[in-house]
């Protein structure tokens, strides 16, 4: 039997999770305090909307898969998943507020900050010590005949 290999994963320690939970509220504060079109406001809002909700959601959605390639491939998959989930959550929030007739940028930011904080702070299903590993396929052994 082949040895178990696990995929490198982000260590979701309390400092990272706390920073992720606070990020939405910092983006909302930047939105409220900084003037329209300020470069810092644009930067903070862009980073939050493109990364933070997706990173918090990826913590819940992503599961380790068998290691097939280099660590850079795993990092690229995680980055793409983070951006796609962030954009998806942002679109869902905007559409929900728009269709209900209550759309404002501030409301969408607050909703995304609440979702991001909740996903970042609540423990993952299955407990904090759950670690999944998968056996790599053993290609060296010939296939056994089934009867």
C-alpha positions in Angstrom: 0.0 0.0 0.0 1.3 3.4 -0.9 2.1 5.9 1.9 -0.5 8.5 2.8 0.2 11.9 1.4 -1.6 15.0 2.5 -1.9 18.3 0.8 -0.3 21.4 2.4 -3.1 23.5 3.8 -3.4 26.9 5.5 -3.2 26.7 9.3 -6.4 28.4 10.4 -5.1 29.6 13.7 -7.0 32.2 15.8 -4.9 35.2 14.6 -5.7 34.5 10.9 -9.3 33.8 11.6 -9.7 36.9 13.8 -8.0 39.1 11.1 -10.3 37.6 8.5 -13.3 38.3 10.8 -12.3 41.9 11.3 -11.5 42.6 7.6 -15.1 43.3 6.6 -15.6 45.7 9.4 -12.4 47.5 8.4 -13.6 47.7 4.8 -16.9 49.1 6.0 -15.1 51.7 8.2 -12.9 52.7 5.3 -16.1 53.1 3.2 -17.7 55.3 5.8 -14.7 57.5 6.7 -12.6 57.9 3.6 -13.8 60.2 0.8 -15.1 58.9 -2.5 -12.4 57.9 -4.9 -9.6 57.9 -2.3 -6.9 55.4 -3.4 -6.8 53.8 0.1 -10.6 53.3 0.1 -10.5 51.7 -3.3 -7.6 49.4 -2.3 -9.2 48.3 1.0 -12.6 47.6 -0.7 -11.0 45.7 -3.6 -8.9 43.5 -1.4 -11.9 42.8 0.9 -14.3 42.0 -1.9 -11.9 39.9 -3.9 -10.3 37.9 -1.1 -11.9 37.9 2.3 -15.4 36.4 1.9 -13.9 33.7 -0.4 -11.1 32.9 2.0 -13.6 32.5 4.9 -15.9 30.3 2.7 -12.9 28.2 1.4 -12.2 27.3 4.9 -15.5 25.6 5.0 -15.8 24.4 1.4 -12.3 23.2 0.6 -11.3 19.7 1.6 -7.8 18.3 1.1 -7.4 16.3 -2.1 -4.8 13.7 -3.0 -1.5 15.4 -3.7 -1.0 15.2 -7.5 1.4 18.0 -8.3 3.6 20.7 -6.9 2.8 22.9 -3.9 2.4 25.8 -6.3 -0.5 24.0 -8.1 -2.3 23.6 -4.8 -1.7 27.3 -3.9 -3.0 28.3 -7.3 -6.1 26.1 -6.9 -6.7 27.7 -3.4 -6.3 31.2 -4.8 -8.7 30.6 -7.7 -11.3 29.1 -5.3 -10.9 32.1 -3.0 -11.5 34.6 -5.7 -14.4 32.7 -7.3 -16.1 32.3 -3.9 -15.6 35.9 -3.0 -17.1 37.1 -6.3 -20.0 34.7 -5.9 -20.8 35.8 -2.4 -20.6 39.4 -3.4 -23.0 38.9 -6.4 -25.4 37.0 -4.2 -25.5 39.8 -1.7 -25.9 42.5 -4.3 -28.7 40.7 -6.1 -30.6 39.9 -2.9 -30.6 43.6 -1.8 -31.3 44.8 -5.3 -34.3 42.6 -5.8 -35.7 43.4 -2.4 -35.4 47.1 -3.3 -33.0 47.8 -0.4 -29.7 48.1 -2.2 -27.0 50.3 -0.8 -23.3 49.7 -0.8 -23.2 50.0 3.0 -25.8 47.3 3.5 -24.0 44.9 1.1 -20.7 45.6 2.9 -22.3 44.9 6.3 -23.9 41.7 5.0 -20.6 40.5 3.6 -18.8 41.5 6.8 -21.3 39.5 8.9 -21.0 36.4 6.6 -17.2 36.7 6.6 -17.0 37.0 10.4 -19.4 34.1 10.9 -17.5 31.8 8.5 -14.2 32.8 10.0 -15.0 32.5 13.7 -17.3 29.5 13.9 -15.6 26.1 14.1 -15.6 23.9 11.0 -17.9 21.0 10.9 -16.2 17.9 12.1 -14.2 19.5 14.9 -11.0 21.4 15.0 -8.7 18.3 15.0 -10.2 16.7 11.9 -7.6 16.1 9.3 -8.3 14.3 6.1 -5.7 12.3 4.2 -6.1 10.3 1.1 -4.1 7.4 -0.1 -2.3 8.0 -3.3 -3.3 5.5 -6.0 -0.9 2.5 -6.1 0.0 2.1 -9.7 2.8 -0.4 -9.0 0.5 -3.3 -8.3 -1.4 -5.1 -11.1 -5.1 -5.0 -10.9 -6.7 -8.0 -9.2 -9.4 -9.9 -11.0 -12.9 -9.7 -9.6 -14.9 -12.9 -9.3 
